[in-house]
Amino acid sequence: MTAELVRGQNHPLPETRLEIRVSAGHPVLAGATLGDEQGRVTGAEWIAHPGAPSLPGVAVPGGPAADHRLAVDLDAVPAAVHRVSVLLALTGATARFGALAAPFVAVTGPDGAEIASYTITGLDRESALVALELYRRQGAWKVRAMGQGYEGGLAALLGDQGLERAADLAASILAAVAPERDRPAEAPAARVPRAEHVRQAAAPAADLTPAPAPDATTAPVAGGPIDYSHPRRRQAPAPEPRQAPPVPVAGDASGWSMDERLYNQVWGMFEDLARTAAAYRSARDFAESRLDRELDEALTDYRARAGGANDAARAAARARHDELVERAREVLDRDLAQLVAESEVVEPALPVAYARWDNPVWHAYRVPAEEPMAVRLGDLHLPERTDLRIPMLVRLPLERGLWVDSGRGHSEAAGLLDEAELRRLALDCAVAHAARLLAAHPAGGFTVHLVDPAGTGAAALAPLVETGAAAPPARGAAGVSAVLEQLTERVDLLQMALRGGAADALPPGLDTARQLLLVHDFPHGFDERAVTRLRYLADEGPSVGVHLLMVAAREDAAAYGPLLDPLWRSLLRLTPVSDDHLADPWVGHAWSYEPPLLPPGSAILRQVLTQVAAARHGKQP
C-alpha cells in the first residue's frame, strides 16, 4: 500500500535503489543535493543538476520538463552523506508555483512499485522548493515530505543549505539548462565504499544495473502511446513485503567518540519526534478542514436534501475523515513505537553528563579528565506520547545563563503548589543543575559562587557547602555587592586580554576555571548598581567563561519594570515543575519540560559532590 504523505511526515524505505518520479504539469528543473548529518551541502560538487547530472548514487535529468525521473542508489552515496534532497525549480523570471498545478512526487522501487507519494500544496510565490528528503537514521533510510518553498528561487534554496556564493552557483545551474530537449537520467555513478561505522555495507560496483525500462502504457516512449492520467492513478505491480524496522543500537550516529555519537543520536530522536508529530497534526487538521468543507457543501446543495442524499453525503464525508485520521494515527504509532524502542536502548547507555539522576552510571562516577560535549538539564516530551522522554542536552560551554522560574507563571502544576513549596523546588532544581555542571568538568575546571542574601536557602544549598564543592553563600547587600564586583572585574580583565591579544599576560594567580554564579531569592539584597552588574554578567560573562544561574520569580522584580526585560530574555528559562514553554527549532512545537529532580532519599548528589571537592583539593575520595 502506497503511503500518501503530508508535509513533514516520514516513511521508511524498504529499498535502497529507488526512482523519484515528478509530475508538475509545467516544465520544471529537477536536481538533488547531498548533505551531511546536519543537512549542510559542503560544495558545488555535491549538487546534481543539468550541468553535472551524475553523482555517486544519484542521477538527475538534463533539463526542464513537466515529468522527471531521478535515479537514486542509496547504497552508492558516500558515507559522509546522510541526506539526499530532491529539488524543483522554475526557470522563468516571473514564474511561481502558486500559479501552477500542485507538483506530485512519488518514490518507487526498482520494479516500479510505489512506496510513498506526496502532492505539494500550499505554495504561492515560491519559484524553487525542496520536494522530498531521503535521510539516514540508524543505518536505515527514510523519506520525508518537505514541500519547503523559497521565494528567492534556487539561490535562496542553495544558500539555506549552507552553500557559499549560492547566487552565482544558481545562475550557473540555470545557464546549463539545455532548452531544446531534455536529456534522460543516466545510471548512478560507481559505488563508494562506506566507512566502518555504517552497518549496511555497499554492494560491488558490478551489481549496479539500470532500473527496468518503463512500460509503454505508463510513460511516454518514442513511437508509443502517451498516458495522460495522473501518476497516482497508474497501475503498478504489487509491492514486495516490507522489511522489518531496524533494531535500535545505542551510538548509531556519526561522531568521533561514543559521547558524540550518543549526543547526535539523541538530537536525531528529538528531530524525528518533532517531525512525526507535526505530520500527524497536519494530517488531522487537513482531515478536519476537509470534513468542514464537505459538510458545508452538503448542506448548501438543496438538490440533495430530498431522498436522503444529503445524509449519505455527510456520512461519506465523516467516513473519509475517520479513515484519514486513522491512517495518520497508524503512521504516528509506528514511528512512536520505533522511537520508544530506540529510547529504551539509548537511555541506559548514556554517559554521566547525559544520564538521569536515577541512572546506575552515577554510582560509578569519577571526576572526568575533560569536559563532555553537553549536559542534561531535564527531559522533553509531547502530548502524543507523554512517556517518551527525550533528554534535553545543552552544549558546553553554556552560551547563555539559566533561570529557574520560582513563580507560578501559566503552569497548571505550579498552581497546585503553595508559594513556599514552589520556591523550595526551584532552588532544589538549581542545586541539581549546579552539581551536574560541577560533575561534568575536570578537577578545578569549574567554580560555583553562591548568593543567598536573606539566608532562606541554607537547607537546599547545604549539599554544595557541606561537601566543600562551593564556598558558603554571600549574605546581605554587602555580600551580594562583593561577589558581583569580583566577577565583573574578572569579565573586564579577560575581555581586555582577549581583545588585545595578551591572554598570556593575565595575573599569575587568576583562577582559570569557569565560574558559575548561583543567585537565590533575586531581587532581595540587590540595589540598582548590583542589578546593573548582574545584567552585565548575563550579557558579557558567557563569552569569557562566567555563567549565571538564577532562582527568581519575575513578579518579585516587577518594581523594576521593563529594565529587567533584557535580563529575562537573555536567560534559558527552566521550571521546577512540568511546563510546556519550550519550542523546537524545526516545527515550533510546545514541548513539556520535566526538571531533573533526584529520586526521594537518594544520596547520590552528596556522593558526587564529595568526589568533586576531593579532586579539587588533590585528595582521593
N, C-alpha and C positions, 0 to 999 in steps of 0.2 A: 504494500500500500504506500502510495506516494505521500510524503509529508508536505503539506501546504503551509509554508512558514509565514509568519508575520514579522514585522521589524523587530530585531533584537533576539529572535528565537534561534536556538541552535538545534542541530540534529546530528547524530553520529553517522560516520561514513563507513559502510561495510566494505567498500572497495578503496584501493589507492590509485587505480588507473581509472580516470574519470573523463567525462566530456561535459563542458559547460555550454549549454545552448541558450542563445539570446534571441529573443524576438521583440523588436522595438517598434515595428510598423513605420519606421523612418530611418534613413541612414544614420548610423552612429559609429563611432570609432571604439573598438574594443581593445583592451590591454590588460596587463596584470603586473603587479609588483610583488616582490619577495621581501618580507620583513622579518626582523628578529623577534625575540620574545616580547619586546615592548611595542612592536609594530613599526619600528623605525626602518626605513629603507636607506641603506648606507651609501648608495651611489647610483648613478645612471645605469651602471652595468646590471643592476637588479630590477630593471624595468623591461618588460616585454611589450613592444609596440611595433607598428608597421615598419619602422626603420631597423629594428632588431627583433624580429618576430620569435626567435627561439632562445630560451634559457634552459638550463638543466631542469628537466621535469615540466616545463611549461612551453606551449607554443600557441601563438595567437594569430588571427587572420591579418591580412595585409592592408586593409583599407576600410573605409566606411561602407556599411551595408545595413539593411534592415534586419537581417538574420546573420548570426555568427555561431561558429562552433570553436571552442577553445579546448585544446588537448592538454590534460594535466596528468602527470605521473608523480604522485607524492613520494614514492619510494626513491625517485631520482633527484629530488631537490636537495641542495646542500644541507649538511647537518645543522648549520647555523640558522637556517630558515625555519621559522615557526608559524608564519602567516603568509598566505597567498591571497592577495586582494584582487578581485575582478573589477576592472574599471570600465565605465562607459562615458563617452564624451561626445558632445555635438560639435561640429566643425564650423557651423555658420556663426558669423559675428553677433547676430541678434537672436540666435536660436535659444530656446529654453524648453526644458522637459515638460513644464506645466501646460504648454500649448499642444502637446502631442499625446498620443495614446500611451498608457502606462506600460513601461517595459516589463517583459516577462523573462525570467531566467530559470533554468532548470539544470539540476545536476543529475547526470545519468551514469550508469556503469558502462563497462566495455561492451556489454550486449545490448545497450540502448535502453535498458530498464531504468525508469525514472526513480531517483532516490529522494529528491526534495525539489520543491519549486517555490518561487517567490514572485509575486506581482508587486512591482514597486509603485506604490501610490503615494499621494500626499505631496507631490513635487510641484514647484511653482516656477521660480525664476532661475533655478539651477541649470547649469549647462554642462556639468560633469558630476559624476557620482561614483561611489563605491557600492557596487551591487551586492556582492557576496564576499565573504571572508572564509577561507579554509584555514583552520588553525589546529595546532598540535597541542594536546593535553595528555600527559601520562603515556606518551608513546603512541597514542591513538589520535586520529584526525576527526574533526567535526566541521560542519558547515554552519555559518551564522548568517542570517539575513540582515544586511546592513541598511541599505537604502539611504546612505549618508550623502546628501547633495551639497554642491558648492556653487554659489552664485558667481564666484570669481573664476569659475571654469577649471580647466585642467591645471593651471598654475597654482591655484589655491589648494586643490586636492593634493598635488605633489608636495607643496610646502607644508601641509598638515602632516604628511608622513615623514617629515624631517629632512627633506632634501634641500641642499643649498642651491641657489640660483634656479629656483623652481620655474620662474617665469621664462628664462632662456631655454630651459630644458623642455618645457611645454611647447614653446614656439617651434623648437626643432622637431618635436614629435609630430606636430600638426603639419609642418612643412614636408615631412617624409611621407605623407599620405599620397598614394597613387590614385588620383581621382578617376582615371579612365576605367579601371577594372579592379575587382577585388582578388587578392591572392589567397588561395586556400591555406589552411593551417598546416604547418609542417609537423613531422613527428617530433616529440621531445628530444632534447639533446641527450648525449650519453649519460649514464648514471654516475653519480659521485658517491664514493664510499662514505658511510656515516661514521660519526665519532663513536667511541666505545660506549659512552653513557646512554646512547639511544638504543633501546631494546630491539626495535624492529630493524633487522639487517636488510640492506638493499640487495636486490637480485642482480645477477650478472647482466652486463650490457646486452649480451646476445639474446636475452629473454625479452627485450623490449620490442614488441611488434606493433604495427599500426592497428588502430581500432577498426572494427568491421565497417565496411563501406555502408553508407546509409541506403536504405531501400528506396526504390523509385517512387513508392507510394507515400513516403514520408518526408522526402526532401527534394528540392529542385535538382534535376540531373539533366545534363545536356541531351536534348532529344527526347526526354521523357515527360510525363505529365507533371504538373505542379499542383501540389496540395495547398489550398489557401486556408485550410482550417487552422485554428489556434493550436499551437504546440501542445497545450494542455489537453486537447481533445483527441490527439492522435493515439493510436493503439501501440502498446509496447509489450514485449514479452513479459511473462510473469517473472517477478524478481526472485532471485535465489534466497534461501533462508538467511536472515540477518545473523551476523556474528554476535556472540555474547559480549556484553560490555567488558572492557579491560579490567583486570584485577588491580585495585589501587596499590601503589607502592609508595612508602614514605621516601621523600627526597627525589621523586621522579620529576625533576625540573632542571633547568640549566643552572650552572654555577660552578665556581672553582672549589668550593668546600661544601660539606654537608649542611652547615648552617645556612649558607647562601642558597642552596637548593631548596631547603625547607622554607626559607623566607619567601622565595619566588613561588613555591607551591601554594603556600597559604594565600598569597596575593592572587594566584590563579583561581583558587577556590572562591575568594571574595568576588572576583570579577564574574565567574561563572554563575554564582548565586544571584548577583545583581542582574545579570542579563536574562537568565531564565525566568526570574520573577517578573522582569519587565515584559518579556514576551507573553507570559500568561496574562498579565494585567491588560496588555494591549489587545490580546485576543478577546478577553472578556468584555472590555469596553466596546470593541468593534461589534461583538455579538449583541450587546445591549442597544447600541445606536441603530444597528440594522433592524432589530426587533421593533424599536420605537417607530422607525420609518415605515416598516411594513404594516404595522398595526394602524398607523395614521392613514396609509393608502387604502387599507381595507375599509376603514370607517368612512372615508370620503367617497368611496365607489358606490354610488347609490344604486347602480345596476345590480350589484351583488347582494343587496340587502334582502332580496326575496329568494326563497328556496334554500336558505341555509348556506349559500356560497360564502357569505361574509364570515360565518362561524368557521367554516372549513379553512378559509384563508388565514384567519387568526391562529387556528390550531396548527397549521403548517408552519407559520412563522415562528411560533413558540417551539415547535419540534426542531426547526433549523437552529434556533438559538441554543437549545439544550444540547444538541449534537455538537455544535462548535465549542461550547464551553466544556463539555465532557472530554472532547478530544484534546483541548488545550490543557485540561487538568491531568489527563493521562501523560502528556509530554512533561508537564511540570513534575508530577510524581516520579516519573522515570529519572529525570535529572536530579531531583532531590534525593532519591534513593542512592544514586551514584555518589553524590556529594557526601551523604551521611556515611557511606561505606569508606570513602576516602578520609573523612574526618576521624573515623574510628581507628584508622591505620596511622594517620599523621600525628594525632594528639599525643599518644604515648611516646612517640619518637622525638618530640620537641626537646631542644636543649633547655637548660635552666632559664635563660633570659626570655624564652618564648613560652615557657610552661606555666600552667596554672599553679596556684599555691598547693593544691591537693595532689599534684603530680609527685610520685615517689622519687623522681630525679633530684628533688630538693634535699632529700636525706643524704645524698652523696655529694652535696655541694662542696666545691673547693674554689678558692679565690682564683679567677681566671688570669692568664698571662697577658691577654689582650682583650679589648672590648669587643662585643659582638656587633652585628650589623644593626640590631634593633632590640627593643624591649617590649614586653607585652603589658599594655595598660588596661586590659579588660577584654570583654567579648562583645561581638555584634551579632544580631540576628534579625530576621524579617518575620512578619506575621504568618507567611505561608508555611513556615516550619520553625516554630519557636525553639525546638530542642536542637536545631542545627546551629551551633555556635561557631563563629569564625573568630580566631584570635585577632585582636586589634594590636597590630605590631607597628610601632613608631620608630623611625630610623634614628640612629645615634650618629653624631651628637644631635641633641634636640635643636630644632630650628626655631622653635617658639616656646614660650613658657606654658605652664599648666595651671589651670584654675579649677579647683574642686568646688563646685557651687553648693554652698550650705543653705541656700534659700529654697523656698517651695517651688518657684517657677510655675510651670504648667504640668508637672508630673503628677499623675494620679497616685503613684506610690509614695511620693513625698507628702501628699496631702493626708495620708493615713498615719503619719508620724507627728509627734509633738515637736516643737522647735528645738528643745534641748537634745532629744534623741537624734534628730536630723543633723545637728551640728556635731554631735559626737561621732556619728557615722562618717561625716565628711572628713574630720580630722584623722580617723582611723584609715580611711582610704588614702589620704595624703601620706601618712606614715608608711603604708604599704608601698606606695609609689616610690618614696624616697629610699626605702630599704631595697627595693628591686634595682634602682639605679646604682646604689652603692655596691650591690652584689654583682652587677654586670661589669664593673670596672676593675682593672688591676689594682693591686695594693697601692694605696696612696694616690690613686688616679682620680679620686672624686671626694670632695669635701662638702659636708652639709652644715649650713648655718641655720639656727632656729631662732624665730622671733615669736614670742608669746607675751605681749605687753601686759595683760592682766593676770597671767599665770593660770588661766582656766583650762589649759590643755595639758597640764602636767602629767596626768594619768596616761593619756594617749601617747605622749611623747616619751614616756619612760623607757620603752624598748631601745630607742635611739640613744638616750642619755646614759642609762644604767649599763649598757654593754660597752660604752666608750666609742660607739660609732659616730657620735656627734657630741659637741660641747653643750653644756647646759644652755637653755634658751635665754636670749636677751629679754629683759623685763623693763617695763615703763618706757616713757618717751625718750629718756636719755639712752637707754639700751638700744632702742629702735634706731635712733639717730646715729649712734656709733657704728652699728653694723652696716647701715646704708652708706655712711661716709666711707668706710673701709672698702666696700665693694665698688662704689662709684669711682674712687681713686684707682682701684685696680683696673677697671674698664678703661679709664682715661689713659693710664700708663701703657697698657697693652695696645690700645688703638694707635697711640703716638708711635710706639716702637714698630708696629707693623707697617704703618703708613710711611714711616721714614726709613724702612728697610734696616732697622737696627735692633732686630729681635735678640741678637747676641749681647746687647748692651743692657739688658734688664738687670735689676739688682740681684745679686747672688742669692739672697735669702728669700726671693719671691717664690711662693708656693705655685708650682706648675700644674697642680691638679685642677680639674674642672670644679666649679663652685655651684652649689645649689642653695638658694635662699628659700626656706620654708616659712611662710608668713601665716600665722594663725590669728583669727579674730580681727582682720582688717575691717574698718579703718581705725579701730581703737588704738590710741597711742601714736597716731600719725598726725603731724601738723602739715601745713601746706608745703614746707620745704621737703619733708620726708616723702610726701606724695609725689612731688616732682622728681625726686631721686628714684623712687620706685618705678615711675613711668620710664625714666631714662634707662634703668636696668632692663626693663621688659623690652625696650626697643633696641638697645645697643649691646646688651650683655651676651646674647647667644652667639654673636659673631666672634667673641673672644673667650668663650667658654664659661660665661656666668649666666646661670639659668634661674628662673623664678617658678616657685610652686606656691600658689596662693590658696588659702581656705577662706572663702568670703561669701557673703550674700550681697548681691547687688543692691538690694533695697536698703541695706545698712549704710551704704555710701551715697544714698540719694541726695544728701545735702550738697554734694559736690557738683550735682547737675551733670551737664554734658562734658565737664572737664575730664571725667574718667572714661568716657566712651571709647577713646582710642586704646586705653589700657585693656578693657574687657575684650575688644575686638582683636587685640594682638595675642591673646592667650587661647590655648586649646581648652575649651570648656568640657569638663568631666563632671559626673554626678555621683553621689553616694548611693543612689537607688536607680532602678531601671528607668530609662528615659529615652525617647526617640527623637533626639535633637541633632544627630549626625547624618551627613549625606555622603554618598559615594561619588567618585569623580566621573562615573560613566553615564548613569541614567538619573542620578539625583534622588534615589530612594531615601526615605526617612528610616534610618536603622535604629533599632533599640540597643542602647548601650548597657552592658552589665558590668558593674565595678568589680575589681579583683579582690574581693573580701577573703580573709583567711577562714579556714574551717573552724568552727567553735572549739575552744580548748586546745588548739594547735600551738605547739611550742616552736614551730619551725622558724618563725620570724626572729626570735631571740637567738636561736642556734646559728642562723645565717649571719646576723649582725655581730655575734660574738666572734665568728671566724673573720669577718671583715675587719673588726677592730684589732684582733690579734695580728693579722697580716700587716696592717698599717704600722703597728709598733714593732714589727720584726719578730713576733713571738709565734710559736706554734699553738694552735687552738687546743 
